[in-house]
Amino acid sequence: MLLDLFYNDKFKAVASPALFLEYEDVLGRPEHKAIHKFTDDRIHGILRDLAHRITPAEIYFRYRPGLRDPNDDLVLEAALNGRAEAIVTHNIRDFLPEASSHRLRVMTPGSIIQERFRL
């Protein structure tokens, strides 16, 4: 549902080049390919489409180390540099309290859909 809203231009998403490469890595992992039944061609198509739709976050300052998972630092760094309003994730606890200290909300996909889109 959230991806449908994104693809229908109901909100913008930001990512830095480093974060985009992390997306590529995660989508290509065998366990994710198996769960979602993604082929390499499908993954390349998804990434190509995302690259055209995502608003690039220009990195003016690096944010490291800050969070337990260094890959989560990439998310926080892109959100802060891209002036995002929120980080949308199922992994809320790993972003708190750091994101909040920067006045950045951390929300689940369900909570943002309910709050912003009333669905």
MOPAC internal coordinates of N, CA, C and O (Angstrom, degrees):
PM7 1SCF
backbone

  N    0.0000 0     0.00 0     0.00 0    0    0    0
  C    1.4365 1     0.00 0     0.00 0    1    0    0
  C    1.5349 1   110.87 1     0.00 0    2    1    0
  O    1.2310 1   119.96 1   133.48 1    3    2    1
  N    1.3481 1   117.69 1   -46.52 1    3    2    1
  C    1.4565 1   120.57 1  -179.12 1    5    3    2
  C    1.5308 1   110.78 1   -63.81 1    6    5    3
  O    1.2310 1   120.37 1   139.46 1    7    6    5
  N    1.3160 1   116.89 1   -40.54 1    7    6    5
  C    1.4679 1   119.49 1   177.53 1    9    7    6
  C    1.5230 1   111.25 1   -64.51 1   10    9    7
  O    1.2310 1   120.16 1   143.81 1   11   10    9
  N    1.3334 1   117.30 1   -36.19 1   11   10    9
  C    1.4661 1   119.93 1   176.38 1   13   11   10
  C    1.5256 1   110.38 1   -61.44 1   14   13   11
  O    1.2310 1   120.12 1   137.21 1   15   14   13
  N    1.3266 1   117.38 1   -42.79 1   15   14   13
  C    1.4666 1   121.19 1   177.88 1   17   15   14
  C    1.5211 1   110.75 1   -62.95 1   18   17   15
  O    1.2310 1   120.70 1   139.54 1   19   18   17
  N    1.3261 1   116.27 1   -40.46 1   19   18   17
  C    1.4667 1   121.00 1   177.80 1   21   19   18
  C    1.5291 1   110.85 1   -63.48 1   22   21   19
  O    1.2310 1   120.53 1   132.41 1   23   22   21
  N    1.3240 1   116.58 1   -47.59 1   23   22   21
  C    1.4642 1   120.59 1  -178.55 1   25   23   22
  C    1.5273 1   112.35 1   -68.00 1   26   25   23
  O    1.2310 1   120.44 1   159.76 1   27   26   25
  N    1.3285 1   116.76 1   -20.24 1   27   26   25
  C    1.4645 1   121.03 1   176.32 1   29   27   26
  C    1.5282 1   111.89 1   -96.97 1   30   29   27
  O    1.2310 1   120.88 1  -161.28 1   31   30   29
  N    1.3350 1   115.93 1    18.72 1   31   30   29
  C    1.4679 1   123.48 1   174.55 1   33   31   30
  C    1.5272 1   113.89 1    58.46 1   34   33   31
  O    1.2310 1   120.30 1  -144.42 1   35   34   33
  N    1.3287 1   117.04 1    35.58 1   35   34   33
  C    1.4641 1   120.80 1   177.55 1   37   35   34
  C    1.5263 1   111.81 1   -85.15 1   38   37   35
  O    1.2310 1   120.44 1   163.15 1   39   38   37
  N    1.3280 1   116.77 1   -16.85 1   39   38   37
  C    1.4563 1   121.93 1   173.72 1   41   39   38
  C    1.5207 1   108.25 1  -157.68 1   42   41   39
  O    1.2310 1   120.92 1   -14.88 1   43   42   41
  N    1.3104 1   115.84 1   165.12 1   43   42   41
  C    1.4632 1   121.60 1   178.89 1   45   43   42
  C    1.5212 1   109.36 1  -108.84 1   46   45   43
  O    1.2310 1   121.38 1   -31.01 1   47   46   45
  N    1.3117 1   114.96 1   148.99 1   47   46   45
  C    1.4594 1   121.69 1   175.43 1   49   47   46
  C    1.5271 1   107.73 1  -119.60 1   50   49   47
  O    1.2310 1   120.97 1   -35.19 1   51   50   49
  N    1.3207 1   115.74 1   144.81 1   51   50   49
  C    1.4682 1   120.29 1   178.59 1   53   51   50
  C    1.5247 1   109.11 1  -115.72 1   54   53   51
  O    1.2310 1   121.51 1   -30.54 1   55   54   53
  N    1.3149 1   114.73 1   149.46 1   55   54   53
  C    1.4639 1   121.00 1   174.89 1   57   55   54
  C    1.5208 1   108.57 1  -155.75 1   58   57   55
  O    1.2310 1   121.03 1   -34.04 1   59   58   57
  N    1.3002 1   115.63 1   145.96 1   59   58   57
  C    1.4643 1   121.64 1   173.52 1   61   59   58
  C    1.5238 1   107.67 1   -89.28 1   62   61   59
  O    1.2310 1   120.06 1   -15.11 1   63   62   61
  N    1.3265 1   117.50 1   164.89 1   63   62   61
  C    1.4703 1   118.83 1   174.94 1   65   63   62
  C    1.5365 1   112.32 1   -56.09 1   66   65   63
  O    1.2310 1   120.39 1   139.30 1   67   66   65
  N    1.3427 1   116.86 1   -40.70 1   67   66   65
  C    1.4702 1   119.66 1  -179.70 1   69   67   66
  C    1.5257 1   110.99 1   -64.31 1   70   69   67
  O    1.2310 1   120.17 1   139.71 1   71   70   69
  N    1.3258 1   117.27 1   -40.29 1   71   70   69
  C    1.4661 1   120.53 1   178.85 1   73   71   70
  C    1.5207 1   110.73 1   -68.21 1   74   73   71
  O    1.2310 1   120.44 1   141.30 1   75   74   73
  N    1.3151 1   116.75 1   -38.70 1   75   74   73
  C    1.4578 1   119.81 1   177.95 1   77   75   74
  C    1.5277 1   110.87 1   -61.46 1   78   77   75
  O    1.2310 1   120.18 1   140.29 1   79   78   77
  N    1.3214 1   117.26 1   -39.71 1   79   78   77
  C    1.4676 1   120.54 1   176.37 1   81   79   78
  C    1.5271 1   111.03 1   -64.39 1   82   81   79
  O    1.2310 1   120.41 1   146.45 1   83   82   81
  N    1.3199 1   116.82 1   -33.55 1   83   82   81
  C    1.4712 1   120.40 1   175.37 1   85   83   82
  C    1.5269 1   110.06 1   -65.47 1   86   85   83
  O    1.2310 1   119.96 1   139.12 1   87   86   85
  N    1.3367 1   117.67 1   -40.88 1   87   86   85
  C    1.4729 1   120.47 1   175.40 1   89   87   86
  C    1.5180 1   110.14 1   -56.91 1   90   89   87
  O    1.2310 1   120.88 1   134.83 1   91   90   89
  N    1.3270 1   115.92 1   -45.17 1   91   90   89
  C    1.4590 1   120.82 1  -179.83 1   93   91   90
  C    1.5296 1   110.65 1   -60.25 1   94   93   91
  O    1.2310 1   120.63 1   136.16 1   95   94   93
  N    1.3262 1   116.40 1   -43.84 1   95   94   93
  C    1.4572 1   120.90 1   179.63 1   97   95   94
  C    1.5257 1   111.25 1   -62.64 1   98   97   95
  O    1.2310 1   120.55 1   133.71 1   99   98   97
  N    1.3164 1   116.55 1   -46.29 1   99   98   97
  C    1.4676 1   120.75 1  -177.73 1  101   99   98
  C    1.5235 1   110.94 1   -64.76 1  102  101   99
  O    1.2310 1   120.37 1   133.06 1  103  102  101
  N    1.3231 1   116.89 1   -46.94 1  103  102  101
  C    1.4733 1   119.41 1   179.98 1  105  103  102
  C    1.5282 1   112.21 1   -61.35 1  106  105  103
  O    1.2310 1   120.13 1   149.67 1  107  106  105
  N    1.3332 1   117.35 1   -30.33 1  107  106  105
  C    1.4613 1   120.86 1  -178.09 1  109  107  106
  C    1.5141 1   115.35 1   -84.75 1  110  109  107
  O    1.2310 1   120.07 1   174.39 1  111  110  109
  N    1.3268 1   117.47 1    -5.61 1  111  110  109
  C    1.4685 1   119.67 1  -179.96 1  113  111  110
  C    1.5233 1   110.22 1   -66.13 1  114  113  111
  O    1.2310 1   120.45 1   -41.59 1  115  114  113
  N    1.3392 1   116.75 1   138.41 1  115  114  113
  C    1.4703 1   120.20 1  -177.05 1  117  115  114
  C    1.5226 1   113.97 1   -53.08 1  118  117  115
  O    1.2310 1   119.88 1   139.60 1  119  118  117
  N    1.3400 1   117.83 1   -40.40 1  119  118  117
  C    1.4636 1   119.15 1  -178.37 1  121  119  118
  C    1.5258 1   112.31 1   -66.44 1  122  121  119
  O    1.2310 1   119.91 1   145.19 1  123  122  121
  N    1.3309 1   117.77 1   -34.81 1  123  122  121
  C    1.4598 1   120.91 1   178.33 1  125  123  122
  C    1.5281 1   110.69 1   -74.67 1  126  125  123
  O    1.2310 1   120.80 1   141.76 1  127  126  125
  N    1.3147 1   116.08 1   -38.24 1  127  126  125
  C    1.4586 1   119.52 1   177.40 1  129  127  126
  C    1.5278 1   109.96 1   -62.68 1  130  129  127
  O    1.2310 1   120.37 1   140.07 1  131  130  129
  N    1.3145 1   116.89 1   -39.93 1  131  130  129
  C    1.4673 1   120.69 1  -179.51 1  133  131  130
  C    1.5246 1   111.51 1   -68.46 1  134  133  131
  O    1.2310 1   120.41 1   133.69 1  135  134  133
  N    1.3337 1   116.82 1   -46.31 1  135  134  133
  C    1.4733 1   120.61 1  -178.39 1  137  135  134
  C    1.5260 1   111.14 1   -60.77 1  138  137  135
  O    1.2310 1   120.83 1   135.01 1  139  138  137
  N    1.3326 1   116.03 1   -44.99 1  139  138  137
  C    1.4642 1   120.41 1  -174.86 1  141  139  138
  C    1.5266 1   113.33 1   -94.28 1  142  141  139
  O    1.2310 1   120.95 1   177.25 1  143  142  141
  N    1.3330 1   115.80 1    -2.75 1  143  142  141
  C    1.4630 1   122.15 1  -178.32 1  145  143  142
  C    1.5319 1   111.31 1    56.44 1  146  145  143
  O    1.2310 1   121.08 1  -137.31 1  147  146  145
  N    1.3533 1   115.54 1    42.69 1  147  146  145
  C    1.4519 1   122.12 1   178.92 1  149  147  146
  C    1.5194 1   110.73 1   -85.56 1  150  149  147
  O    1.2310 1   120.99 1   -45.62 1  151  150  149
  N    1.3075 1   115.71 1   134.38 1  151  150  149
  C    1.4596 1   121.17 1   169.16 1  153  151  150
  C    1.5281 1   107.43 1   -92.10 1  154  153  151
  O    1.2310 1   120.44 1   -13.71 1  155  154  153
  N    1.3177 1   116.76 1   166.29 1  155  154  153
  C    1.4621 1   119.86 1   176.98 1  157  155  154
  C    1.5278 1   110.81 1   -60.20 1  158  157  155
  O    1.2310 1   120.34 1   140.67 1  159  158  157
  N    1.3439 1   116.95 1   -39.33 1  159  158  157
  C    1.4678 1   120.18 1   178.76 1  161  159  158
  C    1.5286 1   111.29 1   -63.46 1  162  161  159
  O    1.2310 1   120.51 1   140.26 1  163  162  161
  N    1.3167 1   116.62 1   -39.74 1  163  162  161
  C    1.4775 1   120.43 1   179.26 1  165  163  162
  C    1.5242 1   110.10 1   -65.35 1  166  165  163
  O    1.2310 1   120.43 1   137.45 1  167  166  165
  N    1.3250 1   116.78 1   -42.55 1  167  166  165
  C    1.4655 1   120.89 1   179.13 1  169  167  166
  C    1.5268 1   110.24 1   -61.46 1  170  169  167
  O    1.2310 1   120.26 1   135.28 1  171  170  169
  N    1.3251 1   117.12 1   -44.72 1  171  170  169
  C    1.4707 1   120.25 1   179.07 1  173  171  170
  C    1.5270 1   110.94 1   -62.89 1  174  173  171
  O    1.2310 1   120.40 1   142.98 1  175  174  173
  N    1.3219 1   116.85 1   -37.02 1  175  174  173
  C    1.4686 1   120.78 1   177.54 1  177  175  174
  C    1.5245 1   111.76 1   -65.74 1  178  177  175
  O    1.2310 1   120.60 1   136.54 1  179  178  177
  N    1.3226 1   116.46 1   -43.46 1  179  178  177
  C    1.4705 1   121.29 1   178.14 1  181  179  178
  C    1.5250 1   109.96 1   -61.32 1  182  181  179
  O    1.2310 1   120.61 1   132.59 1  183  182  181
  N    1.3191 1   116.45 1   -47.41 1  183  182  181
  C    1.4617 1   120.67 1  -178.94 1  185  183  182
  C    1.5226 1   111.74 1   -64.50 1  186  185  183
  O    1.2310 1   120.32 1   140.48 1  187  186  185
  N    1.3131 1   116.99 1   -39.52 1  187  186  185
  C    1.4657 1   120.75 1   178.69 1  189  187  186
  C    1.5299 1   110.03 1   -63.14 1  190  189  187
  O    1.2310 1   120.85 1   136.71 1  191  190  189
  N    1.3304 1   115.97 1   -43.29 1  191  190  189
  C    1.4627 1   120.37 1   179.45 1  193  191  190
  C    1.5285 1   110.96 1   -66.00 1  194  193  191
  O    1.2310 1   120.57 1   136.23 1  195  194  193
  N    1.3160 1   116.52 1   -43.77 1  195  194  193
  C    1.4680 1   119.82 1   177.68 1  197  195  194
  C    1.5262 1   111.64 1   -61.25 1  198  197  195
  O    1.2310 1   120.47 1   139.19 1  199  198  197
  N    1.3240 1   116.71 1   -40.81 1  199  198  197
  C    1.4705 1   120.70 1  -178.96 1  201  199  198
  C    1.5260 1   111.10 1   -60.29 1  202  201  199
  O    1.2310 1   120.16 1   147.66 1  203  202  201
  N    1.3194 1   117.29 1   -32.34 1  203  202  201
  C    1.4640 1   120.81 1   178.73 1  205  203  202
  C    1.5240 1   112.59 1   -78.83 1  206  205  203
  O    1.2310 1   120.02 1   156.36 1  207  206  205
  N    1.3166 1   117.56 1   -23.64 1  207  206  205
  C    1.4656 1   120.98 1  -173.40 1  209  207  206
  C    1.5277 1   114.46 1  -101.93 1  210  209  207
  O    1.2310 1   120.41 1   151.14 1  211  210  209
  N    1.3209 1   116.81 1   -28.86 1  211  210  209
  C    1.4665 1   120.44 1  -176.11 1  213  211  210
  C    1.5203 1   110.14 1   -73.22 1  214  213  211
  O    1.2310 1   121.26 1   -40.70 1  215  214  213
  N    1.3263 1   115.20 1   139.30 1  215  214  213
  C    1.4547 1   121.33 1   174.18 1  217  215  214
  C    1.5251 1   107.99 1   -81.19 1  218  217  215
  O    1.2310 1   120.09 1   -58.44 1  219  218  217
  N    1.3319 1   117.44 1   121.56 1  219  218  217
  C    1.4635 1   119.02 1  -178.43 1  221  219  218
  C    1.5330 1   111.44 1   -67.64 1  222  221  219
  O    1.2310 1   120.86 1   -44.38 1  223  222  221
  N    1.3033 1   115.96 1   135.62 1  223  222  221
  C    1.4680 1   121.85 1   175.15 1  225  223  222
  C    1.5152 1   107.14 1   -97.94 1  226  225  223
  O    1.2310 1   121.02 1   -66.75 1  227  226  225
  N    1.3092 1   115.65 1   113.25 1  227  226  225
  C    1.4583 1   119.84 1   176.73 1  229  227  226
  C    1.5212 1   107.87 1   -79.05 1  230  229  227
  O    1.2310 1   120.83 1   -53.23 1  231  230  229
  N    1.3096 1   116.02 1   126.77 1  231  230  229
  C    1.4659 1   120.25 1  -174.94 1  233  231  230
  C    1.5319 1   109.51 1   -86.57 1  234  233  231
  O    1.2310 1   121.95 1   -68.21 1  235  234  233
  N    1.3301 1   113.86 1   111.79 1  235  234  233
  C    1.4634 1   121.05 1   178.04 1  237  235  234
  C    1.5252 1   110.55 1   -97.09 1  238  237  235
  O    1.2310 1   121.37 1   151.31 1  239  238  237
  N    1.3281 1   114.99 1   -28.69 1  239  238  237
  C    1.4600 1   118.79 1   176.11 1  241  239  238
  C    1.5128 1   108.17 1  -143.42 1  242  241  239
  O    1.2310 1   121.32 1   -35.14 1  243  242  241
  N    1.3209 1   115.08 1   144.86 1  243  242  241
  C    1.4711 1   121.02 1   179.54 1  245  243  242
  C    1.5170 1   108.62 1   -91.43 1  246  245  243
  O    1.2310 1   121.47 1   -34.58 1  247  246  245
  N    1.2990 1   114.80 1   145.42 1  247  246  245
  C    1.4521 1   120.61 1  -179.85 1  249  247  246
  C    1.5217 1   108.38 1  -121.86 1  250  249  247
  O    1.2310 1   120.59 1   -88.74 1  251  250  249
  N    1.3283 1   116.47 1    91.26 1  251  250  249
  C    1.4618 1   121.07 1   179.22 1  253  251  250
  C    1.5095 1   109.49 1  -157.15 1  254  253  251
  O    1.2310 1   119.11 1   -26.13 1  255  254  253
  N    1.2894 1   119.30 1   153.87 1  255  254  253
  C    1.4625 1   125.00 1   -25.32 1  257  255  254
  C    1.5291 1   109.28 1   -78.01 1  258  257  255
  O    1.2310 1   120.85 1   -28.70 1  259  258  257
  N    1.2747 1   115.99 1   151.30 1  259  258  257
  C    1.4492 1   119.45 1  -178.31 1  261  259  258
  C    1.5122 1   112.85 1  -144.88 1  262  261  259
  O    1.2310 1   120.42 1   134.85 1  263  262  261
  N    1.3090 1   116.80 1   -45.15 1  263  262  261
  C    1.4602 1   121.29 1  -175.43 1  265  263  262
  C    1.5238 1   110.42 1  -104.69 1  266  265  263
  O    1.2310 1   121.04 1   -14.45 1  267  266  265
  N    1.3204 1   115.61 1   165.55 1  267  266  265
  C    1.4712 1   120.39 1  -178.84 1  269  267  266
  C    1.5239 1   112.72 1   -59.79 1  270  269  267
  O    1.2310 1   120.79 1   139.62 1  271  270  269
  N    1.3313 1   116.10 1   -40.38 1  271  270  269
  C    1.4598 1   121.75 1  -178.54 1  273  271  270
  C    1.5305 1   108.47 1  -103.19 1  274  273  271
  O    1.2310 1   119.49 1   -61.61 1  275  274  273
  N    1.3295 1   118.57 1   118.39 1  275  274  273
  C    1.4674 1   120.50 1  -179.58 1  277  275  274
  C    1.5306 1   113.49 1   -56.81 1  278  277  275
  O    1.2310 1   119.90 1   150.47 1  279  278  277
  N    1.3303 1   117.80 1   -29.53 1  279  278  277
  C    1.4616 1   119.84 1   177.54 1  281  279  278
  C    1.5253 1   111.34 1   -69.57 1  282  281  279
  O    1.2310 1   120.07 1   152.40 1  283  282  281
  N    1.3225 1   117.47 1   -27.60 1  283  282  281
  C    1.4638 1   120.52 1   174.34 1  285  283  282
  C    1.5185 1   111.00 1   -69.70 1  286  285  283
  O    1.2310 1   120.23 1   151.17 1  287  286  285
  N    1.3321 1   117.16 1   -28.83 1  287  286  285
  C    1.4651 1   120.16 1   174.87 1  289  287  286
  C    1.5294 1   110.62 1   -58.87 1  290  289  287
  O    1.2310 1   120.33 1   144.71 1  291  290  289
  N    1.3353 1   116.98 1   -35.29 1  291  290  289
  C    1.4683 1   120.82 1   178.38 1  293  291  290
  C    1.5231 1   110.85 1   -62.75 1  294  293  291
  O    1.2310 1   120.54 1   141.82 1  295  294  293
  N    1.3274 1   116.57 1   -38.18 1  295  294  293
  C    1.4649 1   121.65 1   179.41 1  297  295  294
  C    1.5253 1   109.74 1   -67.14 1  298  297  295
  O    1.2310 1   120.72 1   130.48 1  299  298  297
  N    1.3305 1   116.23 1   -49.52 1  299  298  297
  C    1.4628 1   120.75 1  -179.42 1  301  299  298
  C    1.5301 1   110.32 1   -62.65 1  302  301  299
  O    1.2310 1   120.40 1   137.44 1  303  302  301
  N    1.3130 1   116.85 1   -42.56 1  303  302  301
  C    1.4665 1   121.65 1   179.50 1  305  303  302
  C    1.5339 1   111.18 1   -60.90 1  306  305  303
  O    1.2310 1   119.87 1   135.30 1  307  306  305
  N    1.3187 1   117.85 1   -44.70 1  307  306  305
  C    1.4699 1   121.43 1   178.92 1  309  307  306
  C    1.5246 1   110.55 1   -66.08 1  310  309  307
  O    1.2310 1   120.23 1   138.37 1  311  310  309
  N    1.3182 1   117.16 1   -41.63 1  311  310  309
  C    1.4680 1   120.67 1  -179.92 1  313  311  310
  C    1.5244 1   111.19 1   -63.42 1  314  313  311
  O    1.2310 1   120.37 1   135.64 1  315  314  313
  N    1.3178 1   116.90 1   -44.36 1  315  314  313
  C    1.4679 1   120.30 1  -179.28 1  317  315  314
  C    1.5278 1   111.35 1   -67.57 1  318  317  315
  O    1.2310 1   120.24 1   132.73 1  319  318  317
  N    1.3247 1   117.14 1   -47.27 1  319  318  317
  C    1.4621 1   120.50 1  -179.63 1  321  319  318
  C    1.5265 1   112.51 1   -69.68 1  322  321  319
  O    1.2310 1   120.50 1   149.43 1  323  322  321
  N    1.3274 1   116.66 1   -30.57 1  323  322  321
  C    1.4582 1   121.35 1   179.93 1  325  323  322
  C    1.5170 1   113.49 1   -88.26 1  326  325  323
  O    1.2310 1   120.88 1  -176.31 1  327  326  325
  N    1.3347 1   115.93 1     3.69 1  327  326  325
  C    1.4740 1   122.53 1   179.06 1  329  327  326
  C    1.5230 1   112.83 1    54.92 1  330  329  327
  O    1.2310 1   121.23 1  -137.18 1  331  330  329
  N    1.3165 1   115.26 1    42.82 1  331  330  329
  C    1.4566 1   120.99 1   177.08 1  333  331  330
  C    1.5359 1   109.86 1   -70.35 1  334  333  331
  O    1.2310 1   120.81 1   -24.81 1  335  334  333
  N    1.3032 1   116.05 1   155.19 1  335  334  333
  C    1.4606 1   121.38 1   176.11 1  337  335  334
  C    1.5169 1   111.44 1   -86.44 1  338  337  335
  O    1.2310 1   121.07 1   152.28 1  339  338  337
  N    1.3399 1   115.56 1   -27.72 1  339  338  337
  C    1.4677 1   119.32 1  -175.07 1  341  339  338
  C    1.5178 1   110.56 1  -155.55 1  342  341  339
  O    1.2310 1   121.74 1   -23.65 1  343  342  341
  N    1.3120 1   114.28 1   156.35 1  343  342  341
  C    1.4609 1   122.42 1   167.05 1  345  343  342
  C    1.5177 1   105.33 1  -103.68 1  346  345  343
  O    1.2310 1   120.54 1   -52.87 1  347  346  345
  N    1.3221 1   116.58 1   127.13 1  347  346  345
  C    1.4616 1   121.00 1  -179.37 1  349  347  346
  C    1.5201 1   107.37 1  -107.57 1  350  349  347
  O    1.2310 1   121.25 1   -61.11 1  351  350  349
  N    1.3403 1   115.22 1   118.89 1  351  350  349
  C    1.4570 1   121.02 1  -173.65 1  353  351  350
  C    1.5248 1   110.29 1  -159.56 1  354  353  351
  O    1.2310 1   120.74 1   -22.45 1  355  354  353
  N    1.3160 1   116.19 1   157.55 1  355  354  353
  C    1.4677 1   120.62 1   169.65 1  357  355  354
  C    1.5238 1   109.94 1   -85.96 1  358  357  355
  O    1.2310 1   120.63 1   171.91 1  359  358  357
  N    1.3153 1   116.41 1    -8.09 1  359  358  357
  C    1.4561 1   123.85 1  -173.72 1  361  359  358
  C    1.5385 1   110.65 1  -101.40 1  362  361  359
  O    1.2310 1   120.07 1  -128.91 1  363  362  361
  N    1.3060 1   117.48 1    51.09 1  363  362  361
  C    1.4687 1   122.63 1  -172.85 1  365  363  362
  C    1.5213 1   112.86 1   -58.47 1  366  365  363
  O    1.2310 1   119.97 1   133.35 1  367  366  365
  N    1.3087 1   117.66 1   -46.65 1  367  366  365
  C    1.4673 1   119.71 1  -171.75 1  369  367  366
  C    1.5214 1   113.41 1   -62.40 1  370  369  367
  O    1.2310 1   120.08 1   153.19 1  371  370  369
  N    1.3392 1   117.45 1   -26.81 1  371  370  369
  C    1.4631 1   119.21 1   179.92 1  373  371  370
  C    1.5259 1   113.06 1   -75.19 1  374  373  371
  O    1.2310 1   120.04 1   165.35 1  375  374  373
  N    1.3308 1   117.54 1   -14.65 1  375  374  373
  C    1.4662 1   120.88 1   179.38 1  377  375  374
  C    1.5260 1   112.95 1  -100.22 1  378  377  375
  O    1.2310 1   120.64 1   169.42 1  379  378  377
  N    1.3183 1   116.38 1   -10.58 1  379  378  377
  C    1.4662 1   119.86 1  -179.16 1  381  379  378
  C    1.5156 1   109.90 1  -101.74 1  382  381  379
  O    1.2310 1   119.41 1   -34.43 1  383  382  381
  N    1.2944 1   118.73 1   145.57 1  383  382  381
  C    1.4722 1   129.03 1     4.07 1  385  383  382
  C    1.5244 1   112.98 1   -90.65 1  386  385  383
  O    1.2310 1   119.54 1  -178.95 1  387  386  385
  N    1.3382 1   118.48 1     1.05 1  387  386  385
  C    1.4708 1   121.38 1  -173.97 1  389  387  386
  C    1.5216 1   113.18 1   -54.15 1  390  389  387
  O    1.2310 1   120.08 1   128.47 1  391  390  389
  N    1.3301 1   117.46 1   -51.53 1  391  390  389
  C    1.4641 1   119.86 1  -176.91 1  393  391  390
  C    1.5250 1   110.80 1   -61.02 1  394  393  391
  O    1.2310 1   120.63 1   138.59 1  395  394  393
  N    1.3169 1   116.41 1   -41.41 1  395  394  393
  C    1.4671 1   120.46 1  -179.88 1  397  395  394
  C    1.5188 1   111.66 1   -63.40 1  398  397  395
  O    1.2310 1   120.06 1   146.13 1  399  398  397
  N    1.3089 1   117.49 1   -33.87 1  399  398  397
  C    1.4651 1   120.41 1   179.88 1  401  399  398
  C    1.5275 1   111.30 1   -66.73 1  402  401  399
  O    1.2310 1   120.52 1   163.97 1  403  402  401
  N    1.3393 1   116.62 1   -16.03 1  403  402  401
  C    1.4669 1   121.89 1   176.40 1  405  403  402
  C    1.5335 1   111.09 1  -105.26 1  406  405  403
  O    1.2310 1   121.10 1  -163.75 1  407  406  405
  N    1.3410 1   115.51 1    16.25 1  407  406  405
  C    1.4823 1   121.94 1  -179.82 1  409  407  406
  C    1.5234 1   112.13 1    60.10 1  410  409  407
  O    1.2310 1   121.25 1  -142.81 1  411  410  409
  N    1.3025 1   115.21 1    37.19 1  411  410  409
  C    1.4559 1   122.06 1   179.20 1  413  411  410
  C    1.5203 1   107.50 1  -114.48 1  414  413  411
  O    1.2310 1   120.47 1   -56.36 1  415  414  413
  N    1.3092 1   116.71 1   123.64 1  415  414  413
  C    1.4605 1   120.49 1   179.73 1  417  415  414
  C    1.5266 1   110.01 1   -75.82 1  418  417  415
  O    1.2310 1   121.45 1   -29.42 1  419  418  417
  N    1.3195 1   114.83 1   150.58 1  419  418  417
  C    1.4604 1   121.67 1   174.48 1  421  419  418
  C    1.5203 1   105.55 1  -123.92 1  422  421  419
  O    1.2310 1   120.81 1   -59.76 1  423  422  421
  N    1.3364 1   116.06 1   120.24 1  423  422  421
  C    1.4607 1   121.25 1  -172.93 1  425  423  422
  C    1.5304 1   110.50 1  -134.32 1  426  425  423
  O    1.2310 1   121.09 1   -27.58 1  427  426  425
  N    1.3113 1   115.53 1   152.42 1  427  426  425
  C    1.4652 1   119.68 1   172.12 1  429  427  426
  C    1.5312 1   108.37 1   -80.34 1  430  429  427
  O    1.2310 1   120.23 1   -20.61 1  431  430  429
  N    1.3293 1   117.16 1   159.39 1  431  430  429
  C    1.4706 1   118.59 1   175.51 1  433  431  430
  C    1.5370 1   111.72 1   -55.70 1  434  433  431
  O    1.2310 1   120.43 1   137.99 1  435  434  433
  N    1.3196 1   116.78 1   -42.01 1  435  434  433
  C    1.4617 1   119.82 1   180.00 1  437  435  434
  C    1.5177 1   113.12 1   -63.02 1  438  437  435
  O    1.2310 1   120.60 1   139.02 1  439  438  437
  N    1.3308 1   116.47 1   -40.98 1  439  438  437
  C    1.4656 1   118.71 1  -177.81 1  441  439  438
  C    1.5191 1   112.07 1   -70.25 1  442  441  439
  O    1.2310 1   119.52 1   144.26 1  443  442  441
  N    1.3162 1   118.52 1   -35.74 1  443  442  441
  C    1.4661 1   118.85 1   178.71 1  445  443  442
  C    1.5238 1   111.01 1   -72.77 1  446  445  443
  O    1.2310 1   120.27 1   144.23 1  447  446  445
  N    1.3188 1   117.09 1   -35.77 1  447  446  445
  C    1.4688 1   120.15 1   176.71 1  449  447  446
  C    1.5217 1   109.48 1   -62.77 1  450  449  447
  O    1.2310 1   120.57 1   134.96 1  451  450  449
  N    1.3181 1   116.51 1   -45.04 1  451  450  449
  C    1.4621 1   120.72 1  -179.10 1  453  451  450
  C    1.5256 1   111.25 1   -66.98 1  454  453  451
  O    1.2310 1   120.04 1   135.37 1  455  454  453
  N    1.3182 1   117.53 1   -44.63 1  455  454  453
  C    1.4666 1   120.96 1  -176.08 1  457  455  454
  C    1.5299 1   113.25 1   -73.62 1  458  457  455
  O    1.2310 1   120.62 1   132.67 1  459  458  457
  N    1.3070 1   116.43 1   -47.33 1  459  458  457
  C    1.4611 1   119.80 1  -173.20 1  461  459  458
  C    1.5273 1   114.49 1   -88.67 1  462  461  459
  O    1.2310 1   120.63 1   150.44 1  463  462  461
  N    1.3243 1   116.40 1   -29.56 1  463  462  461
  C    1.4599 1   119.27 1  -172.60 1  465  463  462
  C    1.5329 1   112.46 1  -117.39 1  466  465  463
  O    1.2310 1   120.97 1   175.58 1  467  466  465
  N    1.3278 1   115.75 1    -4.42 1  467  466  465
  C    1.4742 1   121.65 1   176.66 1  469  467  466
  C    1.5221 1   112.99 1    52.93 1  470  469  467
  O    1.2310 1   120.98 1  -141.15 1  471  470  469
  N    1.3351 1   115.74 1    38.85 1  471  470  469
  C    1.4746 1   120.11 1  -179.95 1  473  471  470
  C    1.5195 1   110.53 1  -105.65 1  474  473  471
  O    1.2310 1   120.10 1   180.00 1  475  474  473

